[in-house]
């Protein structure tokens, strides 16, 4: 059974940092491109960052480029999102999924709240 479990969200001050994790089970992570997505209140879900399976190349949305870093640990079947210099616009529920995303395996996500 494929399962994605996001964690690491919470309350962070503007300018602060947070590290999100996504634990994958039910398939071998190293064979798949995977990424982070987010959904802010009243908005649609958007792609934040992706990492390939082959060479680990990464892509970032313009809004997070230079502030967020995606990484993967294939041995632990886990991906991460290091979020630095967080802004109020980063407040959202963050999800991980394959790239392109598979609708049936969305997890519960992890809430990131940005407030001073």
N, CA and C of each residue as an Amber inpcrd file, in Angstrom:
protein
   348
   0.8340000  -1.1770000   0.0000000   0.0000000   0.0000000   0.0000000
   0.8840000   1.2470000   0.0000000   0.6790000   2.0970000  -0.9970000
   1.4670000   3.3210000  -1.0950000   0.9810000   4.3300000  -0.0650000
   1.9270000   4.9160000   0.6420000   1.5810000   5.9090000   1.6470000
   2.6400000   6.9970000   1.6960000   2.1780000   8.2310000   1.7910000
   3.0530000   9.3870000   1.9390000   2.6670000  10.0800000   3.2390000
   3.6380000  10.2780000   4.1120000   3.3590000  10.8980000   5.4010000
   4.2670000  12.1020000   5.5730000   3.6340000  13.2710000   5.5620000
   4.3830000  14.5160000   5.7160000   4.4560000  14.9030000   7.1930000
   5.5620000  15.5380000   7.5740000   5.7270000  15.9990000   8.9450000
   6.6880000  17.1780000   8.9750000   6.7610000  17.8120000  10.1270000
   7.7280000  18.8910000  10.3060000   7.1410000  20.2880000  10.2350000
   5.8770000  20.3990000   9.9090000   5.2650000  21.7130000   9.8570000
   5.0740000  22.2840000  11.2570000   4.6330000  23.5240000  11.2790000
   4.4000000  24.1780000  12.5550000   4.3590000  25.6740000  12.3920000
   4.5000000  26.3410000  13.5140000   4.5000000  27.8040000  13.5370000
   5.9240000  28.3230000  13.3940000   6.1260000  29.2380000  12.4730000
   7.4480000  29.8100000  12.2510000   7.2990000  31.3130000  12.0510000
   8.2290000  32.0610000  12.5550000   8.2130000  33.5100000  12.3930000
   8.6980000  33.8950000  10.9950000   8.2510000  35.0160000  10.4760000
   8.8040000  35.4920000   9.2070000  10.3180000  35.5930000   9.2960000
  10.9780000  35.0940000   8.2600000  12.4320000  35.0680000   8.2630000
  13.0250000  33.8160000   8.8790000  12.1790000  32.9980000   9.4740000
  12.6540000  31.7930000  10.1330000  12.8070000  30.6160000   9.1800000
  13.1260000  29.4640000   9.7680000  13.3780000  28.2530000   8.9880000
  12.5730000  27.0890000   9.5320000  12.3370000  26.1430000   8.6290000
  11.5940000  24.9400000   8.9870000  12.0550000  23.8370000   8.0440000
  12.0540000  22.6180000   8.5370000  12.4350000  21.4880000   7.6890000
  11.3000000  20.4780000   7.6560000  10.7780000  20.2540000   6.4820000
   9.6950000  19.2950000   6.3100000  10.2520000  17.9470000   5.8670000
   9.5620000  16.8900000   6.2600000   9.9310000  15.5380000   5.8480000
   8.7300000  14.8470000   5.2390000   9.0110000  13.9280000   4.3190000
   7.9650000  13.1060000   3.7190000   8.4720000  11.6770000   3.6900000
   7.8560000  10.8350000   4.4850000   8.2170000   9.4220000   4.5260000
   7.3500000   8.6530000   3.5490000   8.0130000   7.8920000   2.6980000
   7.3360000   7.1490000   1.6450000   7.3430000   5.6570000   1.9770000
   6.2320000   5.0080000   1.7670000   6.1800000   3.5530000   1.9390000
   5.3410000   2.9520000   0.8200000   5.5910000   1.6800000   0.5390000
   4.8260000   0.9880000  -0.4920000   5.4790000   0.9880000  -1.8570000
   6.5570000   1.7190000  -2.0160000   7.3100000   1.6840000  -3.2650000
   8.7260000   2.1730000  -2.9810000   9.6290000   1.9100000  -3.9170000
  11.0340000   2.2710000  -3.7420000  11.2610000   3.6650000  -4.2950000
  11.5420000   4.5780000  -3.4110000  11.6250000   5.9890000  -3.7500000
  12.6470000   6.2810000  -4.8480000  13.7430000   5.5830000  -4.8670000
  14.8410000   5.9690000  -5.7470000  14.4810000   5.8830000  -7.2270000
  13.4030000   5.1940000  -7.5690000  13.0390000   5.0340000  -8.9660000
  12.0810000   6.0970000  -9.4820000  11.7100000   7.0410000  -8.6050000
  10.6620000   7.9970000  -8.9680000  11.0910000   9.4360000  -8.7290000
  10.6510000  10.3130000  -9.6180000  10.7250000  11.7450000  -9.3520000
   9.6260000  12.0810000  -8.3610000   9.9420000  12.9800000  -7.4620000
   9.0010000  13.3000000  -6.3870000   9.1470000  14.7700000  -6.0360000
   8.1470000  15.3190000  -5.3890000   8.2430000  16.7360000  -5.0850000
   7.3280000  17.1870000  -3.9780000   7.4200000  18.4710000  -3.7150000
   6.5890000  19.1140000  -2.7070000   5.5740000  20.0310000  -3.3910000
   4.3780000  20.0310000  -2.8520000   3.2970000  20.8640000  -3.3230000
   2.7150000  21.5840000  -2.1090000   1.9850000  22.6640000  -2.3340000
   1.3650000  23.3510000  -1.2150000   0.0290000  23.9450000  -1.6290000
  -0.8150000  24.1180000  -0.6300000  -2.1180000  24.7240000  -0.8750000
  -2.4050000  25.7180000   0.2340000  -2.4910000  26.9760000  -0.1490000
  -2.8280000  28.0370000   0.7910000  -4.3490000  28.1780000   0.8580000
  -4.8600000  28.7470000   1.9340000  -6.3150000  28.9230000   2.0680000
  -6.9000000  29.6710000   0.8830000  -7.9460000  29.1020000   0.2920000
  -8.6210000  29.7560000  -0.8180000  -7.9180000  29.6740000  -2.1500000
  -6.8200000  28.9180000  -2.2070000  -6.0520000  28.8030000  -3.4480000
  -5.9220000  27.3460000  -3.8610000  -5.5600000  27.1420000  -5.1010000
  -5.3460000  25.7930000  -5.5910000  -3.9870000  25.2670000  -5.1730000
  -3.8320000  23.9660000  -5.3140000  -2.5610000  23.3470000  -4.9740000
  -1.5260000  23.6930000  -6.0450000  -0.3120000  24.0250000  -5.6130000
   0.7350000  24.4060000  -6.5470000   2.0130000  23.6310000  -6.2750000
   2.7920000  23.4360000  -7.3080000   4.0800000  22.7730000  -7.1580000
   5.0970000  23.7240000  -6.5600000   5.8680000  23.2420000  -5.6320000
   6.8910000  24.0380000  -4.9480000   8.2830000  23.6390000  -5.4130000
   8.5700000  22.3610000  -5.3770000   9.9050000  21.9020000  -5.7320000
   9.8630000  20.4270000  -6.0890000  10.6970000  20.0530000  -7.0600000
  10.7450000  18.6580000  -7.5050000  12.1840000  18.1920000  -7.5290000
  12.3710000  16.8650000  -7.3860000  13.6940000  16.2780000  -7.4810000
  13.5900000  15.0180000  -8.3170000  14.5100000  14.8580000  -9.2560000
  14.4340000  13.7300000 -10.1740000  14.9400000  12.4580000  -9.5280000
  14.6360000  11.3460000 -10.1910000  15.1000000  10.0550000  -9.6960000
  16.4930000   9.7330000 -10.1940000  16.7990000  10.1730000 -11.3940000
  18.0350000   9.7500000 -12.0390000  19.2710000  10.4320000 -11.4570000
  19.3450000  11.7450000 -11.6190000  20.5620000  12.4490000 -11.2130000
  20.3460000  13.4000000 -10.0500000  19.1400000  13.3700000  -9.4930000
  18.8750000  14.2350000  -8.3440000  18.7490000  15.6980000  -8.6990000
  18.5420000  15.9900000  -9.9830000  18.3780000  17.3920000 -10.3590000
  17.1040000  17.9490000  -9.7500000  17.1080000  19.2320000  -9.5070000
  16.0150000  19.8610000  -8.7820000  15.3900000  21.0090000  -9.5640000
  14.1500000  21.2830000  -9.2460000  13.4390000  22.4210000  -9.8110000
  12.7050000  23.1240000  -8.6870000  12.5630000  24.4340000  -8.8290000
  11.8930000  25.2190000  -7.8060000  10.9340000  26.2180000  -8.4490000
   9.8330000  26.4490000  -7.7750000   8.9680000  27.5500000  -8.1780000
   9.7230000  28.8560000  -7.9670000   9.4510000  29.8190000  -8.8220000
  10.1530000  31.1030000  -8.7100000   9.9840000  31.7290000  -7.3300000
   8.8340000  31.5010000  -6.7170000   8.5310000  32.1330000  -5.4330000
   9.3890000  31.5960000  -4.2840000  10.0050000  30.4260000  -4.4650000
  10.7980000  29.8430000  -3.3780000  12.2610000  29.6750000  -3.7610000
  12.5950000  29.9720000  -4.9910000  13.9550000  29.7750000  -5.4790000
  14.9340000  30.5850000  -4.6300000  16.0040000  29.9310000  -4.2160000
  16.9950000  30.5960000  -3.3890000  16.7060000  30.5430000  -1.9020000
  15.4990000  30.1050000  -1.5290000  15.1310000  30.0280000  -0.1120000
  14.8520000  28.5940000   0.3320000  14.3100000  27.7880000  -0.5390000
  13.9650000  26.4060000  -0.2090000  14.9510000  25.4530000  -0.8800000
  15.1970000  24.3280000  -0.2270000  16.0590000  23.2930000  -0.7860000
  15.4020000  21.9370000  -0.6090000  15.2430000  21.2210000  -1.7110000
  14.6870000  19.8740000  -1.6550000  15.8340000  18.8700000  -1.6770000
  15.6480000  17.7780000  -0.9530000  16.6520000  16.7140000  -0.9550000
  15.9530000  15.3800000  -0.7280000  16.6770000  14.3100000  -0.9880000
  16.0970000  12.9900000  -0.8020000  17.1180000  12.0630000  -0.1750000
  16.6370000  11.1400000   0.6240000  17.4580000  10.0880000   1.2020000
  16.8120000   8.7720000   0.7700000  17.3250000   8.2170000  -0.3200000
  16.7000000   7.0080000  -0.8720000  16.7820000   5.8220000   0.0860000
  17.8540000   5.7740000   0.8480000  18.0190000   4.6660000   1.7960000
  16.9190000   4.6770000   2.8610000  16.4470000   5.8910000   3.1890000
  15.4050000   6.0190000   4.2060000  14.0320000   6.2480000   3.5900000
  13.9660000   6.2190000   2.2460000  12.6910000   6.4500000   1.5570000
  12.0230000   7.7290000   2.0470000  12.8160000   8.7760000   2.1250000
  12.3350000  10.0350000   2.6750000  12.8350000  11.2020000   1.8390000
  11.9940000  12.1990000   1.6680000  12.4500000  13.4500000   1.0730000
  12.2600000  14.5710000   2.0810000  12.9710000  15.6700000   1.8370000
  12.9660000  16.7890000   2.7650000  12.7530000  18.0880000   2.0040000
  12.2890000  19.0860000   2.7220000  12.2210000  20.4360000   2.1840000
  12.7270000  21.3750000   3.2660000  13.9070000  21.9160000   3.0450000
  14.4540000  22.9150000   3.9540000  13.9250000  24.2770000   3.5230000
  13.2140000  24.9240000   4.4250000  12.5900000  26.2050000   4.1420000
  13.3110000  27.2820000   4.9420000  13.9460000  28.2150000   4.2690000
  14.6360000  29.3220000   4.9220000  14.0020000  30.6440000   4.5160000
  14.2310000  31.6470000   5.3140000  13.7070000  32.9880000   5.0170000
  12.2190000  32.9330000   4.6740000  11.4930000  32.2630000   5.5170000
  10.0620000  32.0470000   5.2920000   9.3120000  33.3850000   5.3140000
   8.3240000  33.5210000   4.4610000   7.4850000  34.7230000   4.4000000
   6.0230000  34.3240000   4.6420000   5.1790000  35.2850000   4.9400000
   3.7550000  34.9650000   5.1310000   3.1310000  34.2910000   3.9120000
   3.6820000  34.5500000   2.7300000   3.1500000  33.9200000   1.5140000
   3.4540000  32.4250000   1.4630000   4.3260000  31.9520000   2.3090000
   4.6390000  30.5190000   2.3580000   3.6650000  29.7400000   3.2320000
   2.7840000  30.4320000   3.9170000   1.8280000  29.7460000   4.7810000
   0.8760000  28.9090000   3.9350000   0.8230000  27.6200000   4.2530000
   0.0300000  26.6840000   3.4640000   0.1220000  25.2980000   4.0890000
  -0.6830000  24.3920000   3.5690000  -0.5030000  22.9770000   3.8730000
   0.4240000  22.4210000   2.8020000   1.4710000  21.7370000   3.2330000
   2.4790000  21.2090000   2.3230000   2.3020000  19.7040000   2.1740000
   2.3580000  19.2610000   0.9370000   2.1870000  17.8550000   0.6060000
   3.3690000  17.3750000  -0.2390000   3.6260000  16.0890000  -0.1960000
   4.5660000  15.4930000  -1.1420000   3.7770000  14.5370000  -2.0380000
   4.3090000  14.3170000  -3.2210000   3.6930000  13.3770000  -4.1510000
   4.6810000  13.1290000  -5.2610000   4.4000000  12.1090000  -6.0420000
   5.2230000  11.8150000  -7.2020000   5.0560000  12.9360000  -8.2260000
   5.9730000  12.9350000  -9.1890000   5.9100000  13.9090000 -10.2700000
   5.8120000  13.1470000 -11.5890000   4.7100000  13.2760000 -12.3410000
   3.5040000  14.0310000 -11.9920000   2.7500000  13.3860000 -10.8330000
   1.9680000  14.1660000 -10.1020000   1.2990000  13.6470000  -8.9070000
   0.2560000  12.5840000  -9.2260000   0.1460000  11.6350000  -8.3250000
  -0.8540000  10.5800000  -8.4080000  -1.9750000  10.9510000  -7.4450000
  -3.1610000  11.1660000  -7.9920000  -4.2640000  11.7220000  -7.1950000
  -4.6460000  10.8400000  -6.0110000  -4.5290000   9.5510000  -6.1890000
  -5.0240000   8.6410000  -5.1570000  -4.1040000   8.5000000  -3.9610000
  -2.9230000   9.0980000  -3.9810000  -1.9900000   8.8780000  -2.8840000
  -1.6590000  10.1480000  -2.1160000  -2.4140000  11.2260000  -2.3380000
  -2.1550000  12.4210000  -1.5350000  -2.2820000  12.0820000  -0.0450000
  -1.3420000  12.5770000   0.7490000  -1.3880000  12.3810000   2.1880000
  -2.1690000  13.5050000   2.8540000  -2.0430000  13.5860000   4.1600000
  -2.7620000  14.6040000   4.9300000  -2.0720000  15.9640000   4.8780000
  -0.8170000  15.9610000   4.5180000  -0.0790000  17.2100000   4.4730000
   0.3780000  17.6460000   5.8480000   1.1870000  18.6770000   5.8760000
   1.6570000  19.2630000   7.1310000   1.4940000  20.7710000   7.0370000
   0.8890000  21.3510000   8.0580000   0.5570000  22.7760000   8.0500000
   1.7750000  23.6120000   8.4190000   2.0400000  24.6190000   7.6250000
   3.0570000  25.6100000   7.9410000   2.3500000  26.9410000   8.1600000
   2.5160000  27.4700000   9.3460000   1.9020000  28.7430000   9.7050000
   2.9950000  29.7690000   9.9580000   2.9000000  30.8970000   9.2810000
   3.9170000  31.9360000   9.3990000   3.3110000  33.1280000  10.1320000
   3.8540000  33.3940000  11.3010000   3.3120000  34.4800000  12.1120000
   4.3450000  34.9320000  13.1210000   4.3180000  36.2330000  13.4050000
   5.2060000  36.7580000  14.4310000   4.4730000  36.8270000  15.7780000
